[in-house]
Amino acid sequence: MVSIPHTGGSHSSVVDLFPIKHLAAPEVRELPEPPATFRHVIGPGIVAAGVGMASGEFILFPYIASQVGLVFVWAAFVGLATQYFLNMEIERYTLATGETALTGFSRYWRHWGLLFAIMAYFANLWPGWATSSATLITYLVGGNRVPIAVGILFLIGIVLTMTPVVYQALEKIEMVKVAAILLLIVVGGVAAIGATAWADSPRIITEAGVPHQELGFALLLGALAFAGAGGGQNLCQSNWIRDKGFGMGAYVPRIVSPVTGQPEAAPSTGFVFEPTRENLDRWRRWWRFANLEQLSTFVLISFLTIFFTSLLAYATVFGREGLSSDISFLKVEGDALNESVGGWFGTFFWIIGALSLFAAALGIVDYTSRLGADVLKTAYLKSTNESKIYFGLVWGLVGIGVIVLLSGLTQPLILLVISAVTGGLMMFFYSALLLLINRRVLPREIRPSAVRVVALIWAFVLFGFLSALTFNEQIRKLFEG
């Protein structure tokens, strides 16, 4: 084996870099050969974009544009750029080890993974996405959004339970969703956004601002944190690239349905490779593929969607008197599109929005349950089948969501802000932990560069600062109330 230099002593193997107090050491194997063409690695970024095209893209940023114009759209670029670096550091650890980032955190403190899994579960107890989808459905066919949202939650549970291989189904669903949204962008860009709105788009830069007095820090933090993904979804990049077979994740079995497929429990710890010349050559190709896949799918698609939906809201409803400060602005926007373009386009807008938010809710229940199942299997329930833990958590989210809806807490915007603020706090914590594990555990040859280290420090400072501002604002409101 190759000797690996490391600050703090010499090591005979890359395995010796791993803390093994709480978890067993990983197994040494060769890094698998990357695919010959880029198209074979496309998938996780589209899943991330598809799941992430929800609150930020269809509700929070368009809502902000409907209230104050285009002055905050710049934050989408900042949020996506920050999340790109976060996602790639999450992927770095999993490409190199086959373990999730949560498992890496748990090597230093056994309960780190559990803490993040609980925070992700708490953030997504509030079924804001399902309620939002149900609300748009009522614009199409009428009815009460609560029973529709309850039906959506049960449908999600059934789909995730009956699918033979969960990731494959999720990838196909999110690809269809992304294609539908891109179609909406093309048609809307030509038919619905007038010359005046296009001419005003430079205001995104020239009049950039932080309208906290009008909208509050909680909403703005939610929009920035959920630009593209946010919170626990970023951590699930580990699970998605493992299921796609990236790097050392190729050795890890996938979650399959205990009803229609063969259950396989993933091993509790991962696999590592020695930094030989051959392995490092494969690593460079894997890393290049992974970065390109994230940039060309997650970042590009997410930014185009936020820009378009914000511009569409600006072109149709900004400046209207009596515009509601809740999700009903989408009803006004759809009606305005029907008037300006034709009766078909507003309906098309609501259909795409409803399908998009349903697919987002599906992905959110999936990733929240994946994170919890991985943590529980790895550190606490080692003899239990991971697939069964996963499906138990899926139906737990469905059940709690139904209880929340029946209790009367059904306003989507409030639910989404609760989720987003919790997600921002999670990102503050795991930005620092990613820096810890990728600088200490991985071989020197594949650790993050200085630029990537600075990006992680930026994420830590950004989300810490915004979380502190939001907390201070809510405390002030509490005492004023």
N, C-alpha and C positions, 0 to 999 in steps of 0.2 A: 504493500500500500504506500501511497505517497504521503510524505510528512507535510503537515500543514503548520506553518508558523502562526502564532496567535499571541496577542498581548496577554501576558499573565502566565506564560509557560509554554512548553513544547508539547505537541500532541502527536500521537502515532497514527491517528485516523480522524477523518472528518466527523465521525460519530462522537468523538470526545468533546466536540464543541457544544453538544446538546446537554442541557441540564436534565438529569434523569431522577431527581428526587421524587417528583410526582408522577412521572410517566416513564415507561420503558424506552430504552434507546431505539432509534430507528434502525432498519435493516439496510445494509449497503448493497446496492445494485447498480447496473450500468444505466446511464441516462438514455431513454429510448430515442431512436432516430426521429427527427422531426419530419413532417410530410414534405413531399417534393414541391407542392404548390400551395399558394396562400388560401385557395378556396376551401381546403380541407380543415382549416382552423377557424373559419368564420362560424360564429354561433354564440359564444358567451357574451360578446359585446352587443349583439342584437337582442339577446335575452335581457341584458342589463338595460338597454335603451327601451325595449318594449315594456318591461316591468316598470321602469322609471317614468315612462310617458304617462303620467297620471296627474297627481295634485299640482306639481310645479308647472307642467306644460299646459294642461287643460283648465286649471282652476286658478292657482295662486298668481302666476305671472300675468295671465289675461285679466284676472280681477284687478291686479295692481294697475295695469294699463287702462282699464275701464275707469279707474278712480283718479289717477294722476298722470296719465299719458305714458310716454316711453322713457321716462327719466330713470327707471330702475332696471331696464332690460340688460344693461351692461353687467349687472350682477350675475346674470346667467352664465356669461363667459367666465367670470371669476370662479363661480361655483363649479362649472364643468372642468376648467383647467385644474382646479384643486383636486377634484375627484378623480381626474385622470391619473394624477401622480399617486393618489391614495390607492386606486384600483391596481396600478402596476406594482406597487410595493406589496399589496396583498397577493397578487399573482406571482411576484418574485418568490415569496416564501413557499407557495404551493408548488410552483414549477420545480423548485429545487428539492422539495422534501416529500411531496405528496400529502402533507398534512395541511389542514386548514389553518388560517391565521389564528383562530381561536385556540386551537391546540397548541400553537407556538406560544401564545400568551400564557396558557395554563402551565407551561413548563416552568415558568418563573413564580407563579402563584396559582395554586390549584383551582381557585375559584374565579379567576379572571373570565374564563369562558362562560361560566354560569352567570356571572354578573351581566355580561353583554347579552347573553341569551334572554335573561329576564327583562332587560331594558328593551330589547327588540320586541319581545312578546307584549310588554306594556304599551309600547308605541303603537302596536298594531291591534290592540284589543278593540280600539275604537273603529268601527267599520266605515270610515269616511269614504273609501273608494267605492264600496258596494252601495252605500247610500247615494253617492254622487251618480253612479250609473243608473240606479233606480229613479233618481230625480229626472234624468234626461229621458228615461223611458216614459215617464208620465207626461213629458212634453209631446211625445209621439202618440201615445195611445190613451192617455188619461190614467185615472186610478190613484191609489194611495201608495206612496213610495215605501212605507214601512213593510207591508207584506211582500212587495216586490223585492226589496233589499233582503228580507229573510229568505225568499226563494233563491236569490242569487248566492247567498252564503251556502245554502244546502247544495246547490248545483256545483259550487266550487269543491265542496267536500267530496261529492260523488265523483267528479272528474279526476281529482287527485288520487282517490282511492282505487278507481277502476282502471287507471292507465297502467299498462304493463311496465313501461320504463318511464318514470316521471320526467326526466330531463328531456328526452326526445319529444314528448308531447308538448312540453312547455316551449321548447325551441320552435316547433312548428306553429303553435298558437301565436307566439310573439312575432314571428316573421310575417304572418298574415296581418297582424295588427300594424306593424311598421309599414308594410306595403299599402294598407288602407290609408294611413295617415299621410304618407308621401303623395298618394293620389289626391287627398284633400288639399294638401299644400299646393300642388300643381294647378288644380282647378280653381281653388280660391285665390291664388296669386294672380290669376288672369281675370277671373270673373267678379270677384268680390272686393278686392282692395283697389281703391281708386288712385289716380295719379297724385292727388293731394297727400294721401297717407304715405305713399312711396317717397314723395318728396320730403316728408317730415321725418323719415327714418334716420337721417344723420343726427337728429336730436338725441338719439341713444347715447351718442358721444358728447355732442356739444352742450347738452343740457343735463348731463348725468348728475344724479343726486341720490340722497337717501331720505325719502319722504316719511321719516319716522313719526313726525308730529301728526300727519294725516292718517297713517295706517298702523303705527306702533311697531316696536322692534320684534315682537313675537311673530307677526305675519311676515316681516321682511326676512328674519332669520329662517323661517320655514321655507320661504321661496328660494333663498340662496342654498340652504342645506339640501333641498329637494330638487334642485336644478339637475335633471338627469337621473339621479338615484338618491342617495342620502341614507344616513343611519345604518341600520343593519344590512341593507341591501348591498352596500359596498363590500361588506365582509363576506357576503355569499358568493363573490367572485371566486373565492377558493373552491367552493362546492361545484360551481358551474364548470370551471376549467378542469376539475378532476373528472366530472362526468363526461366531458368532451374528450378526455384522454390527453390533456396537455402535460408534457414533461413527465415527472415522476408520478403524476396523478394517473398515468396509464395503468399503474399497478393496483389502483384502488377500485373495488367493485362499485357499481352504481346502485342507487335505491330503486327497487322495483316493487310493484304492487303485491301485497300478500294475498290479494284476492285473485288476480289474473296472471301474475307472473311468479317467478321463482324468487323468494326473498333472499337477499344477500346482505349480511351485516358487514360494513366496512371495518377493516382492522383498526385497533385502537391507536396505533402509531404508524408513522409513515416510512418512507424509503429515501435514502440519500445516495449521492454518487461522489466518488473521489474525483478531485479536479485534475484528471489526466488530460493530456492534449486532445484526445478524441472526445472526451466528455465535454470539455470546454468549447470545442468547435461546435458540438451539437447545441450546447447551451446558448451560444451566440445566435444561432439560427432560431432556436425557440424564442429567445428574448426579442429578436427582431420581428418575428411573426406576431407575438403577443402584443407588442406595442402598436404595430400597424393595424391589427384587428381592433383594438380599443379606439384608436384615433378615427379610423374610417367608418366605424359603426356607432359605438356609444357616443363619442364626443360630437361627431358631425351630425348625426341624426337628431340627437337631443337638442343641439343648438338651433338647427333649422326649424324644429318644431316649436321651440319657445319663441323664437323670433317671429315666426308666421302667426301663431295664435295670439301673441301680444299685439302684433300689427293689425290683425283681423278685429280684435276687440277695440283697438284704438280707432280703426276706420269706421266702426259701426255704432258703438255706444258711448265712447268717451265724450264727456261734456253734456250728456243728456241729464236733464233735471229729474230728480226723484228716483235715480237709479239705486236699487237696493244694495246694501253692503253685505250681501250674501250670495250664495250660488245662483240665485234666481236671475242674476245678470245674464246667465247663459240663455235663459228664456227670451229676454229682451234682445240679446244678440242674434239668436236664431230667427226671431220675428223680423228683425231689421234686415237680415240676409234674405228672407223670403220676399220682403218688399223691394229690395234693391236689385237682386239678381233674378229672382223667380221663386215660385213656391217650392220648387224641388231642392234648392240649395240649403235652406235652413233646415229642412228635414234631413238632408244628407249630413249636415253638420252634427245634428243631434244623434243620428245613427252611429256615425264614426265615433263620437264622444262616448256614447253608451257602451259600445263594443270595446273601446280603448280602456275605459275605466273598469269594465268587467275583467279584461285580460290583466290589467294591473292588479286588481284585487286577487285574482288567481295566483299571480306571481308572488304577491306579498304574503299570502297565506303559505305558499310553498317555501319561500326563503326563510320566513320566520320559523317554520317547523323544521327546516333543514338545520338551521343554526342550533336550535335546541336539541335536536336528536343527536347531532354530532358531538355536542358537549356532554350530554348525559351518557352517551355510549362510551365516549373516550375516557372520562374521568370518574363516573359514578356507577353506571349500570353496565359494567363490562361484559356480563354474561347474557345481556338482553339483546334481542335482535333489533338492529337500528331501524329497519323498515317499520317495525311495529311501533317503536317510539315515535317515529315521524308521523305515522298516520294517527296515533293517539293525540299528538299535538295539533294536527290539522283539525280534527273534530273538536278539540278543546277550543280553538280559535273560533270555529263556526258556532259552537254553543254559547260562548261568552258574547260574541257579536250579536247573536239573536237576543240575549238577555239585555244587552245595552240598548238595542233598538226598541224592545218592548217596554223598557223602563222610561222611554220618552226622550232620551238624548239622541236626537235624529238630525241635528243641524250639521250638514257636511263640512262647512268651513271651520266650525269650532273643532270638530273631530280631527280634521286634517292639520290644524295648527298644533293641537296637542301632540300628534304623531311627529310632526316636523321638529318641534322644539326638543323633544326627547331624542330624536335622531341627531340633531346638532350637538347635543351634549355627548352622545356616544362617539361622534367623530372627533371631538376634542380629546377624549381619553385614548382612543385607539391610534390616533396619529403618533402619539409618543411611544406607544407600545410597538408599533411597526418599526419605528427607528431602533428600538431596543433589540428586537429579535433578528432583524435583518443585518444589523451591525455586529451582533455578538455570536449568533448561531451559525450563520452561513460562512462558507469558506471565503477567505479574503478576495479571491479572484472574482466572485460574483456578488459582492456586497454593493449597495447603492453608491453611486457617485456623489460628489460634493453637491451637484445641482439637485439631485433627488433628495439628499439630506436637507437642503435648504427648503425644498418644497414641503417636506414633512413638518419642518419647524413652522413654516408659514401656516399650514393647515391647523397645527396645534394652537398657534396664537390667534388665528382668525376665528375658529369655532369657540375657543375659550373666551375671547373678547365678546363675541356676539351672544354667547350663552349668559355671560355675566350681565350684559346690558338688558337682556330679556328678563332675567331673574329680578334685577333691580326694578324694572318697569312693572312687573307683576306685583312685587311687594308694595310699591308705591300705590298702585291702584287698589290693593287690598286695604291699605290704611286710609286712603282717601274715601273708599266706599264705606 
